[in-house]
């Protein structure tokens, strides 16, 4: 197992999207995730993609 951290964007039933690390993502309850995007190689890339999803209307801002 490599020590490279991967990041995901997950959409919650409330319409908001969160950025979670791969180790957190693997333990998530599947019913709490409406949609997911990723994996991304860095948290910065995931943040930029989340901004794009908000602008596209796919996610609500927090």
Backbone bond lengths (Angstrom), bond angles and torsions (degrees), N, CA, C in turn:
res aa  C-N    CA-C-N  psi(-1)  N-CA   C-N-CA  omega(-1)  CA-C   N-CA-C  phi
1 X - - - 1.449 - - 1.531 109.05 -
2 X 1.304 115.93 130.27 1.456 118.87 -179.74 1.523 109.80 -84.17
3 X 1.323 116.10 161.65 1.455 119.84 179.51 1.522 111.55 -97.11
4 X 1.337 117.29 18.31 1.450 121.64 174.69 1.521 108.39 -78.27
5 X 1.310 115.51 126.38 1.459 121.29 -178.69 1.525 109.69 -86.10
6 X 1.303 117.25 130.14 1.458 122.14 174.64 1.515 108.97 -106.53
7 X 1.321 116.61 152.53 1.460 122.69 -175.76 1.518 110.40 -127.05
8 X 1.322 116.18 145.57 1.455 123.02 178.02 1.525 109.37 -126.79
9 X 1.323 115.48 154.89 1.455 121.50 169.75 1.518 105.59 -109.29
10 X 1.323 117.71 126.03 1.459 121.56 179.12 1.521 109.75 -120.91
11 X 1.312 114.75 136.38 1.466 121.22 178.68 1.517 108.10 -96.58
12 X 1.327 115.54 128.08 1.462 122.58 179.84 1.531 110.60 -91.26
13 X 1.321 118.96 163.22 1.466 121.62 177.69 1.533 113.60 -57.17
14 X 1.320 117.83 -23.04 1.462 121.53 178.63 1.525 112.43 -74.67
15 X 1.347 117.33 -12.07 1.456 121.75 -179.07 1.513 113.77 97.71
16 X 1.332 117.39 -9.80 1.463 120.58 177.93 1.527 109.79 -83.52
17 X 1.318 115.92 154.23 1.460 121.39 178.18 1.523 109.12 -115.84
18 X 1.320 114.92 138.65 1.462 121.18 179.44 1.517 108.81 -120.00
19 X 1.316 115.28 152.28 1.458 122.02 174.35 1.515 107.04 -100.23
20 X 1.329 115.93 123.77 1.460 120.23 -178.77 1.521 109.67 -128.16
21 X 1.318 114.96 148.08 1.456 121.29 176.56 1.529 109.15 -74.71
22 X 1.313 116.86 155.70 1.465 120.98 -176.19 1.527 111.73 -58.60
23 X 1.310 118.62 -36.41 1.467 119.86 -179.65 1.527 111.10 -68.08
24 X 1.332 117.89 -32.16 1.456 121.29 175.39 1.521 110.39 -75.14
25 X 1.337 116.05 -37.63 1.460 121.51 -177.96 1.522 110.94 -62.63
26 X 1.322 117.05 -40.56 1.457 121.09 -177.59 1.521 112.12 -64.56
27 X 1.325 118.06 -25.73 1.451 121.47 -179.83 1.520 113.89 -94.87
28 X 1.329 117.79 1.10 1.467 121.68 -176.88 1.521 111.30 -69.18
29 X 1.320 114.95 146.99 1.458 120.95 170.68 1.519 107.71 -74.61
30 X 1.300 117.74 127.77 1.464 121.19 -175.10 1.527 112.13 -65.12
31 X 1.330 119.36 -28.99 1.463 119.99 -179.59 1.529 111.93 -71.50
32 X 1.326 119.08 -16.02 1.455 121.96 178.57 1.523 112.02 -87.07
33 X 1.331 117.33 -2.66 1.462 121.78 -178.54 1.523 108.70 -113.95
34 X 1.324 116.05 118.52 1.455 121.59 178.29 1.519 110.25 -84.02
35 X 1.338 115.85 -43.17 1.457 122.29 -178.49 1.520 107.99 -151.84
36 X 1.338 116.97 155.79 1.465 119.90 178.78 1.513 109.92 -139.98
37 X 1.322 114.89 152.97 1.455 122.88 175.48 1.521 107.70 -133.21
38 X 1.315 117.07 143.85 1.452 121.01 177.91 1.513 110.50 128.49
39 X 1.303 116.73 -175.55 1.464 128.87 11.98 1.534 112.41 -83.88
40 X 1.321 114.09 154.94 1.454 122.60 175.93 1.525 107.86 -116.13
41 X 1.340 115.86 148.00 1.467 120.68 -175.26 1.513 114.57 -75.44
42 X 1.342 117.68 -21.50 1.457 119.10 179.57 1.523 109.85 -141.53
43 X 1.301 115.29 158.11 1.454 120.73 178.43 1.530 110.21 -65.81
44 X 1.316 117.21 -35.04 1.458 121.48 178.95 1.522 112.42 -61.84
45 X 1.323 116.78 -41.10 1.460 120.77 177.70 1.529 109.51 -65.59
46 X 1.335 117.04 -41.81 1.463 121.04 179.01 1.530 110.90 -62.60
47 X 1.328 117.28 -39.87 1.467 121.29 178.21 1.529 110.13 -62.87
48 X 1.320 116.58 -45.02 1.469 120.56 179.66 1.526 110.57 -62.62
49 X 1.312 118.33 -40.91 1.460 121.74 178.79 1.526 110.82 -66.73
50 X 1.340 117.23 -38.20 1.462 120.96 178.33 1.529 110.49 -62.72
51 X 1.323 117.30 -40.94 1.464 121.11 176.30 1.528 109.49 -59.35
52 X 1.317 116.98 -43.34 1.456 120.99 177.72 1.519 112.33 -62.29
53 X 1.324 116.90 -39.11 1.472 120.72 178.52 1.533 110.96 -66.46
54 X 1.324 116.38 -37.35 1.468 120.62 177.64 1.527 109.18 -65.58
55 X 1.317 116.88 -45.32 1.475 121.14 -179.83 1.528 111.27 -64.37
56 X 1.313 117.28 -33.25 1.464 121.87 179.64 1.528 112.08 -79.73
57 X 1.339 117.06 -6.46 1.456 120.71 179.08 1.513 114.87 84.13
58 X 1.324 117.84 10.25 1.454 120.99 179.77 1.520 112.73 -84.24
59 X 1.329 117.56 -20.79 1.461 123.53 179.54 1.519 109.51 -133.16
60 X 1.309 115.54 150.75 1.457 121.17 173.92 1.531 108.70 -92.72
61 X 1.334 118.12 142.83 1.468 118.92 175.44 1.529 110.37 -68.29
62 X 1.299 115.32 152.93 1.475 120.16 -178.36 1.505 110.52 -74.93
